[in-house]
Amino acid sequence: MTAPTIPKWLIASILVTAVLSFVSIYRRYRVEEHNRAVSIAVEYETIESFGAAQRLTVDQSLTQLKSQGLSSVVLSEEYVFDLVNSGRVAIADHRLIARDPADAARLRRALSIRFPGLVPAPNAASPSDIDVPGLTGDVLRATPVGLNPDECARIRRAQLGIVARMANPPGVSSTYVRATLDWAHELGASVFLPEGDQVLGRRDALKDMTKELKQLGMYYASPEFSKMGGDDEVLKLIPESVVRLHSAQAAELDKLPFDEAVGRYSLAARERGMRILLVRPVSFASPQPLGSLDDFIKKIDLDCRRQGLDMGRARPFEDPETPTWLFLLIGLSIAPAAYFAGSVFVADRRWRMAGFAAALVIGGLAATHHVRPYTALLAAIVYPILAFVVLDGMSFRRLSGFPALTQLVRFFVTVSLISLVGGLGVAGLLNGLPYYIRAEQFEGVKLAVFLPIAVVALYFLIRESDLKALAKDPMTWGAALIALVILGALAFMSSRTGNDNPAGVSDLELKMRFVLDQLLIVRPRTKEFMIGHPLLIVGIGLLIARRTKLDGQRTVSGVAVALLLAGGAIAQTDIVNTMCHIHTPVLLSLMRIGVGMLVGCIIGLAVWAILRRWLPAGET
């Protein structure tokens, strides 16, 4: 295998893909900039209990929290047993006995919604008594009675939004689903948040639920990291009505220092497109409980504003309405790069042309919604491989001092920018509302991450060593150490790669992330700036030393070069993977890549400055 010659048409093809992708991405950027409003919400029960601890009424508590940034209140529906426990209703002999006529009217409406055909009539002897023959006490107690009208009125007086949280009781009808949403909307709710394990209407009445939400103009709050039954279907059915919601359980917040708890919420809004932040108390005990919650909300509000977000009522993202012809052109522009990357592995011209034809077909079918993700996957795989093929074909010169440093940095930047074009291609192709709210996601993440690394390792092993002789040679300590480092990095990546990876984040890493978030404009990805980019810098340095030896003898290990460049490919596939996170604002993703390149390059140059001293004389 000889070093490839880089044709001018390839450079033109890469630039065309980048330009077309930027045209598509700019539409996404406008959508993201148009919707930066984030709503801070707190549960009504929390406000009521924390305010009561300071002898404040709910009205006073709502006013105080609103002044610090509260936008909405999450209000859960009540059940008959809530009214029974509060002493407002009694159950006796298949009868509901309400003390207040308003509660009696509420019960009659709730029962007629829950049990269509049952029309509870007032008792002739007592209008507040409701006869419900045939229903046991247990069934009656578990009957939902909608949102509390008095609590809704208090929230509306405070000019705050109402997020209605409702469950999916067993055995309900489509009529129940529609009437329940109608009732909540009538009381002032503008957002519906599902409660429990299933979305209201799951399964067979889910379409009725989404139609009713759209008709009422209500939004659907999709909880982040939720495994709730029916949530995925709702995201696909009405993406234009979805707002993402982030919350944290008290047990999670209890493990975090105050500043990190604040940062958890603000980063969810900034980095993952969360538009409702359901804030739970970071402290349950305080001399001034409401004051503690007040301070927490204020700090979140200020941190969100500091990061460029607007605070107010949440609203859904709009569709960028990217034209189909633009997807088609982006897809077709990827085909030449795929052809050239494949041609270095395939000598037969007929197979090369067949591969080019296949790439053209996949690229052309980017105009169709169902094939477009596969075109994006092709871009994600091709460009990191192409970046190293281009590196192999570049002109290596024996330099010293500052020129040698600039050559090393130039090669590093060239490789990274070509990989970035692959990420831009993915972002340009998967540019649509369903991807913003994670109704759809980039598929084939592990393949796009690990296949280029394996191909780069194989490519440079073939280019820089004799595989047959290599199989007979003993392993050196240096090569073994490099291999162990890279295998460890790959194992770490495997556990943390994917849309739903199983690995948690350690406390140490969380603290390091928090420090980086405070020090840098945006936190770079750990495996990029600490592993991939430094390995790439060192690998390029050794490749230059190996290719420019004056006497033609290659004493620098070809295996070490291949392993280090394969390790460098970790960062290159991660650059692409960063752009595959369509729910993250595109400008932030680009900044993250840039910061990672800068910091990783600095670390890599520092490591190279130390390692180059160990090279044999005349190689540097």
TIRO-236755 format. One line per field, with one value per residue (C-alpha): y, z, x. Coordinates in Angstrom, 2 decimals. Example, Ala and Ser with C-alpha at 12.3 -4.5 7.8 and 13.67 -1.06 7.14 Angstrom:
y = c(-4.50  -1.06)
z = c(7.80  7.14)
x = c(12.30  13.67)
END
This chain:
y = c(0.00  3.30  6.80  8.29  11.40  13.95  15.23  18.77  17.50  15.81  19.11  20.73  17.94  18.36  22.12  21.67  19.28  21.77  24.73  22.86  21.52  25.01  26.25  23.60  24.12  27.87  27.16  25.17  27.95  30.45  28.13  27.69  31.41  32.17  29.91  30.52  30.94  28.68  28.26  27.49  25.43  24.17  21.74  23.34  21.06  22.22  25.89  25.36  23.41  25.59  28.76  27.44  26.78  30.55  31.33  32.65  32.10  30.37  33.69  35.34  32.41  32.47  36.20  35.89  33.01  34.72  37.74  35.45  33.70  31.24  31.00  28.00  25.76  22.01  20.98  17.33  16.18  15.18  12.01  11.32  9.99  13.42  15.02  12.30  12.74  16.49  15.96  17.61  14.41  11.24  7.84  5.88  3.19  3.85  7.54  10.47  13.14  16.55  19.39  22.07  22.26  23.20  19.95  18.05  19.58  18.72  15.12  14.73  15.99  13.72  10.64  11.28  11.64  8.56  6.37  7.41  6.68  7.22  10.49  11.06  13.03  15.11  13.35  14.66  14.90  16.47  18.15  17.60  13.81  11.80  8.31  5.98  2.50  -0.34  1.33  0.09  2.37  1.44  2.35  5.64  6.60  6.04  8.22  11.33  14.62  16.92  19.87  21.77  24.83  26.97  26.20  26.95  30.30  31.21  30.36  32.41  35.40  35.28  35.34  32.08  29.20  25.93  22.60  19.94  16.57  13.69  9.91  7.19  5.26  1.68  1.16  4.74  5.59  8.09  10.21  10.33  11.36  14.23  15.43  15.35  17.58  19.89  20.30  21.06  23.61  25.20  25.72  27.47  24.69  25.34  22.36  18.68  16.61  12.84  11.16  7.58  4.89  5.74  8.78  9.59  7.58  4.88  2.81  2.85  6.37  8.05  9.56  11.02  12.59  14.20  15.48  17.06  18.71  20.28  21.41  23.04  24.62  22.90  21.75  18.33  18.27  15.32  14.39  13.97  10.46  9.13  5.53  6.37  4.26  6.27  9.19  8.23  7.95  11.40  12.95  11.47  12.35  16.01  17.23  20.78  20.74  19.28  21.06  19.08  19.03  18.44  17.48  16.00  13.87  15.07  12.12  13.22  16.86  15.87  14.49  17.72  20.90  23.91  25.42  22.11  21.64  25.06  24.15  20.91  22.80  25.63  23.23  21.08  24.16  25.38  22.13  19.78  22.08  21.64  24.32  23.57  23.16  21.40  22.59  20.57  21.82  21.35  21.55  20.32  21.92  25.60  28.47  30.01  27.10  29.22  31.61  28.67  27.61  31.26  31.52  28.28  29.51  32.89  31.32  29.06  32.03  34.12  31.25  30.64  34.34  34.41  31.65  33.66  32.12  34.04  33.32  33.08  30.77  27.75  27.08  24.35  24.57  25.25  23.12  24.65  23.59  22.52  21.96  18.43  19.55  20.65  17.18  15.73  17.93  17.22  13.49  13.59  15.68  12.90  10.33  11.56  11.50  7.99  6.90  8.22  6.81  3.40  3.48  3.25  -0.17  -1.47  -1.86  -3.21  -0.31  -2.12  -2.50  1.12  2.26  -0.05  1.49  4.99  4.08  2.73  5.93  8.01  5.98  6.34  10.04  10.58  8.81  11.42  13.20  10.56  10.69  6.97  6.68  10.01  8.55  5.99  8.77  10.52  7.30  7.07  10.60  9.83  6.81  8.14  11.50  10.43  7.67  10.15  12.54  10.00  8.99  12.67  12.83  9.89  11.66  14.99  16.19  15.51  17.74  17.50  20.69  21.88  24.57  26.61  25.43  21.85  22.85  24.63  21.58  19.35  21.71  22.14  18.38  18.08  20.86  19.44  16.01  17.51  19.82  16.99  14.93  17.96  18.03  14.55  15.90  18.87  16.47  14.54  17.74  19.10  15.92  15.30  18.82  18.63  19.20  15.49  15.48  18.63  16.96  13.47  11.97  10.69  10.25  9.48  5.71  3.60  5.55  2.70  1.77  5.38  5.64  2.36  1.35  4.33  3.66  0.04  1.03  3.68  1.15  -1.40  1.18  2.44  -1.02  -1.97  1.31  1.45  -2.19  -5.62  -7.55  -10.96  -10.03  -8.32  -11.56  -13.21  -10.33  -10.11  -7.31  -4.40  -2.82  0.52  -0.91  -2.99  0.08  2.12  -0.78  -1.04  2.70  2.61  -0.54  1.08  4.20  2.12  0.16  3.45  4.78  1.61  1.91  5.57  5.56  5.37  7.11  5.20  4.09  2.10  3.68  6.30  9.26  9.03  11.69  12.63  13.17  15.21  17.48  17.79  18.65  21.34  22.89  22.88  24.44  27.28  27.80  27.46  28.97  25.42  22.11  19.95  16.21  14.35  11.64  14.28  16.69  14.26  11.16  11.47  14.80  14.30  10.80  12.24  14.96  12.40  9.99  12.67  13.66  10.09  9.70  12.80  11.48  8.11  9.52  12.07  10.02  11.25  7.90  6.23  3.90  3.79  3.17  4.68  1.78  1.54  -0.32  2.51  5.05  3.00  2.54  6.21  7.37  4.88  6.40  9.82  8.61  8.41  12.21  12.38  10.09  12.02  15.27  13.69  12.27  15.72  17.01  13.97  15.33  17.28  18.19  20.21  23.76  23.67  26.74  25.17  21.92  23.82  25.73  22.46  20.98  24.12  24.27  20.54  20.95  23.88  22.30  18.86  20.34  22.15  18.97  16.96  19.42  19.35  15.54  15.56  18.02  15.48  12.32  13.71  13.87  10.07  9.67  8.58  11.45  12.84  11.92  15.20)
z = c(0.00  -1.13  0.18  -1.57  -3.73  -2.60  -5.67  -5.84  -6.48  -3.06  -1.33  -3.33  -2.33  1.36  1.14  -0.69  2.01  4.70  2.97  2.25  5.80  7.21  5.12  6.73  10.21  10.01  9.85  13.05  14.65  13.94  15.52  18.63  18.97  18.60  21.52  24.55  27.10  30.13  32.80  36.44  38.03  41.58  42.89  44.67  47.69  48.18  48.04  50.45  53.05  52.90  53.13  56.05  57.93  57.85  58.57  55.07  53.05  49.68  47.97  49.79  49.02  45.30  45.11  46.86  44.68  41.50  42.30  42.28  38.99  39.46  36.23  36.69  39.33  38.95  40.26  40.59  40.18  43.33  44.14  46.20  48.99  49.16  49.81  52.31  54.16  54.37  55.91  53.02  51.82  53.52  52.04  53.47  51.96  48.30  48.89  48.76  51.28  50.60  53.06  50.38  47.39  45.20  46.16  45.40  41.91  41.41  42.47  40.12  37.20  38.10  38.40  35.08  33.41  35.04  34.52  31.26  31.46  35.21  35.90  39.64  40.67  43.83  46.69  47.10  50.84  50.74  47.56  48.74  48.93  45.79  45.28  43.50  43.52  42.31  43.11  46.06  48.50  47.13  43.58  44.76  46.77  43.72  41.44  40.13  40.73  38.60  39.69  42.82  41.61  44.59  44.06  40.35  41.19  43.52  40.85  38.23  40.61  40.96  37.13  37.03  34.59  35.61  34.71  35.21  36.32  35.72  35.71  33.49  35.67  34.64  32.46  31.30  27.98  25.24  26.61  29.98  28.38  26.42  29.26  31.79  29.60  28.89  32.61  33.34  30.52  31.77  35.16  33.53  32.81  29.73  30.04  30.65  32.56  32.82  36.21  37.05  34.64  31.71  29.76  29.93  27.20  26.89  24.73  22.67  23.55  23.04  19.68  21.23  23.95  21.48  19.29  22.31  23.42  19.99  19.85  23.27  22.49  25.49  25.56  26.49  29.02  28.27  31.32  30.58  31.08  31.36  30.57  30.80  28.63  25.73  25.98  22.80  20.88  21.97  20.88  17.42  17.16  18.22  18.21  17.61  21.04  23.11  25.74  27.46  31.26  33.59  37.23  39.97  42.88  46.41  46.96  43.93  44.98  48.51  47.18  45.42  46.85  46.45  43.46  41.63  42.19  40.63  37.73  37.12  36.28  34.26  32.20  31.45  29.94  28.12  26.85  26.40  25.38  28.54  28.61  31.96  35.06  37.77  40.85  44.02  47.32  47.75  51.52  53.56  56.83  57.24  59.67  56.82  54.64  51.99  52.02  51.26  48.32  47.29  47.17  45.17  42.53  42.38  41.80  39.05  37.41  37.52  36.25  33.33  32.44  32.72  30.14  27.70  28.33  28.65  31.60  31.15  29.88  28.02  24.46  21.91  19.25  15.69  12.68  10.57  7.38  5.69  1.98  0.63  -2.14  0.47  2.07  -1.42  -2.19  1.15  0.60  -2.94  -1.80  0.60  -2.21  -3.58  -0.09  0.48  -2.88  -2.17  1.39  0.07  -2.92  -0.78  0.41  -2.91  -5.92  -8.43  -10.42  -10.95  -7.22  -6.72  -9.21  -7.64  -4.27  -5.71  -7.25  -3.91  -2.14  -4.76  -4.21  -0.42  -0.82  -3.28  -1.01  1.68  0.12  1.79  5.52  6.16  4.38  5.54  8.87  6.90  4.79  8.04  9.33  6.13  6.70  10.35  9.35  6.19  7.23  10.28  8.11  5.26  7.67  8.36  4.71  3.90  6.73  5.17  1.81  3.14  2.53  5.52  5.90  8.27  10.32  13.68  16.14  15.57  11.95  13.19  15.78  13.20  10.91  13.74  14.63  10.97  10.47  13.69  12.69  9.17  10.49  13.03  10.51  8.03  10.83  11.75  8.21  8.90  11.99  10.04  7.45  10.16  11.72  8.31  7.35  10.67  10.89  11.99  14.95  15.96  16.52  18.67  21.18  20.86  19.26  16.81  17.41  15.44  15.18  14.82  17.42  18.41  14.78  13.91  16.92  16.81  13.14  12.07  14.98  13.89  10.23  11.12  13.25  10.44  7.78  9.54  10.66  6.96  5.96  8.69  9.39  7.87  9.25  8.54  10.27  13.03  13.86  14.55  16.49  20.30  21.78  23.17  26.51  24.86  22.34  25.08  27.29  24.44  23.57  27.19  27.37  24.16  25.15  28.45  26.65  24.24  27.12  28.83  25.58  25.02  28.43  27.88  24.20  22.88  23.26  26.48  27.82  31.09  32.80  35.45  36.04  39.06  41.78  40.83  37.19  38.22  40.27  37.40  35.03  37.41  37.64  33.83  33.44  35.72  34.11  30.41  28.17  27.59  28.96  26.39  26.28  28.53  26.08  23.46  25.27  27.76  25.58  21.86  20.92  22.93  21.44  17.96  18.49  19.69  16.90  14.23  15.78  15.62  12.07  10.99  12.71  11.05  7.57  7.61  8.96  7.09  6.51  5.49  8.50  10.33  13.94  15.25  15.80  13.10  15.55  18.07  15.36  14.27  17.83  18.72  15.58  16.30  19.79  18.15  16.14  19.45  19.49  15.79  16.10  19.22  17.24  14.91  17.85  19.44  16.31  16.41  19.61  17.73  20.95  22.03  20.61  17.53  18.47  21.83  20.13  17.81  20.75  22.66  19.74  19.41  23.11  23.13  20.17  21.80  25.24  23.80  21.44  24.30  26.40  23.41  22.61  26.23  26.18  22.83  24.16  26.86  24.72  21.83  24.12  24.24  20.47  18.99  17.93  14.49  14.48  15.80)
x = c(0.00  1.56  0.91  -2.14  -1.96  -4.53  -6.43  -7.80  -11.33  -11.28  -10.50  -13.30  -15.69  -14.89  -15.44  -18.76  -20.01  -18.99  -20.69  -23.94  -24.03  -23.55  -26.49  -28.69  -27.23  -27.83  -31.57  -31.25  -29.22  -32.02  -34.60  -32.44  -31.76  -35.48  -36.39  -34.19  -36.99  -36.67  -39.33  -38.51  -41.26  -41.85  -44.46  -47.41  -47.05  -43.46  -44.42  -47.31  -45.30  -42.17  -44.25  -46.27  -43.01  -42.44  -46.09  -46.66  -49.80  -49.61  -50.34  -47.43  -45.14  -46.02  -45.39  -42.03  -40.81  -42.03  -39.86  -36.82  -37.55  -40.43  -42.46  -44.74  -46.23  -46.66  -50.07  -51.07  -54.65  -56.48  -58.42  -61.52  -59.30  -57.58  -60.97  -61.80  -58.49  -59.03  -62.50  -64.31  -66.00  -67.22  -68.10  -71.04  -73.30  -72.48  -72.81  -70.45  -71.29  -69.74  -69.78  -69.51  -71.89  -68.90  -67.18  -70.38  -70.53  -66.86  -67.46  -70.41  -68.33  -65.40  -67.58  -69.34  -65.91  -64.39  -67.47  -69.20  -72.92  -73.01  -74.80  -74.72  -77.77  -78.16  -79.87  -83.39  -83.04  -79.54  -78.15  -74.58  -75.08  -74.28  -75.63  -73.18  -74.73  -72.54  -69.21  -67.18  -65.44  -62.00  -63.01  -64.50  -61.42  -59.18  -61.32  -59.48  -61.30  -59.11  -57.02  -57.94  -59.91  -58.87  -55.18  -55.50  -57.09  -54.21  -51.63  -53.48  -53.75  -49.97  -49.78  -47.86  -48.26  -49.93  -48.33  -51.03  -49.66  -52.06  -51.81  -53.29  -55.79  -56.58  -59.60  -60.21  -61.82  -60.98  -63.82  -62.08  -58.78  -60.32  -62.56  -59.69  -57.53  -60.49  -61.10  -57.44  -57.33  -60.54  -58.87  -55.90  -53.37  -51.24  -48.85  -49.58  -47.00  -47.61  -47.37  -46.48  -45.33  -47.59  -48.72  -52.43  -54.17  -51.49  -51.98  -55.12  -56.26  -52.89  -53.83  -56.99  -54.85  -52.43  -55.26  -56.93  -53.70  -53.26  -56.88  -56.61  -53.24  -51.64  -48.02  -46.73  -43.86  -41.57  -39.47  -35.76  -34.31  -37.85  -38.76  -42.43  -44.71  -46.08  -43.65  -41.76  -45.02  -46.18  -42.86  -43.35  -47.05  -46.90  -43.26  -44.51  -46.25  -43.39  -41.31  -38.55  -38.52  -35.58  -35.94  -33.81  -34.87  -34.16  -31.78  -29.72  -29.58  -28.60  -25.27  -24.34  -22.82  -25.11  -23.25  -23.17  -26.90  -27.47  -25.21  -27.07  -30.24  -28.68  -26.56  -29.61  -31.23  -28.14  -26.67  -29.63  -32.44  -34.53  -37.20  -38.87  -36.71  -38.69  -36.80  -36.91  -35.43  -31.72  -32.24  -35.21  -34.05  -33.25  -33.91  -35.95  -37.18  -38.90  -35.95  -33.63  -35.82  -36.06  -32.26  -31.95  -34.40  -32.69  -29.26  -30.62  -32.33  -29.14  -26.96  -29.32  -29.29  -25.50  -25.36  -27.45  -30.88  -34.14  -36.40  -40.15  -42.87  -41.53  -42.59  -41.83  -39.14  -40.20  -39.33  -36.51  -38.34  -35.11  -35.79  -35.47  -33.14  -30.60  -30.59  -30.12  -27.12  -25.46  -25.91  -24.49  -21.52  -20.48  -20.11  -16.71  -15.17  -16.52  -15.11  -11.61  -11.50  -12.52  -10.20  -7.06  -8.23  -9.57  -7.25  -9.76  -11.21  -14.52  -15.07  -14.12  -16.76  -19.32  -18.57  -18.89  -22.24  -23.45  -22.33  -24.19  -27.35  -27.14  -26.39  -29.23  -31.69  -30.94  -33.92  -36.12  -36.76  -36.21  -32.84  -31.40  -30.09  -28.06  -26.54  -25.63  -24.06  -22.00  -20.68  -19.90  -17.79  -16.14  -14.70  -12.62  -11.08  -10.56  -8.82  -6.08  -5.79  -5.19  -2.63  -0.79  -0.68  0.63  4.16  6.44  9.49  12.39  12.23  13.42  12.46  9.30  8.74  8.62  6.04  3.87  4.04  2.86  -0.01  -0.98  -1.29  -3.30  -5.71  -6.12  -7.09  -9.52  -11.20  -11.80  -13.38  -15.47  -16.88  -18.26  -20.00  -21.33  -22.72  -24.57  -25.94  -26.92  -28.76  -30.50  -31.83  -35.44  -37.74  -37.96  -34.18  -34.29  -36.62  -35.06  -38.15  -35.54  -31.82  -28.69  -28.49  -25.36  -23.38  -21.06  -20.41  -19.55  -17.25  -15.33  -15.18  -13.00  -10.63  -10.20  -9.73  -7.11  -5.20  -5.21  -4.31  -1.19  -0.13  -0.06  1.63  4.25  5.13  5.48  2.51  4.06  7.29  5.35  3.55  6.93  8.53  8.30  6.19  8.22  7.40  6.67  4.22  2.58  2.12  0.63  -1.70  -2.88  -3.58  -5.59  -7.49  -8.38  -9.57  -11.65  -13.22  -14.08  -15.56  -17.60  -19.22  -20.04  -21.02  -24.56  -27.89  -28.60  -25.24  -25.25  -22.28  -22.73  -20.48  -18.19  -18.18  -14.61  -15.57  -18.61  -16.37  -13.89  -16.73  -17.97  -14.49  -14.12  -17.57  -16.47  -13.06  -13.91  -16.54  -17.78  -16.57  -14.75  -15.35  -12.92  -11.82  -11.08  -8.81  -7.23  -6.83  -7.51  -5.95  -2.72  -2.28  -2.81  -0.19  2.37  1.43  1.87  5.19  6.49  5.14  7.06  10.21  9.80  9.15  12.02  14.95  18.03  19.66  16.42  16.43  13.08  14.09  10.84  8.45  5.79  3.54  3.83  2.94  -0.09  -1.34  -0.91  -2.72  -5.51  -5.69  -5.84  -8.82  -10.72  -10.93  -11.78  -14.79  -15.76  -15.74  -18.29  -20.23  -20.48  -22.24  -24.56  -26.13  -28.79  -30.63  -27.57  -27.44  -25.23  -23.20  -22.37  -21.30  -18.96  -17.51  -17.01  -15.10  -12.95  -12.12  -11.34  -8.98  -7.18  -6.76  -5.97  -3.38  -1.66  -1.55  -0.33  2.45  3.59  3.70  5.50  8.10  8.94  8.83  10.86  13.88  13.85  14.04  17.38  19.62  18.85  15.16  13.82)
END
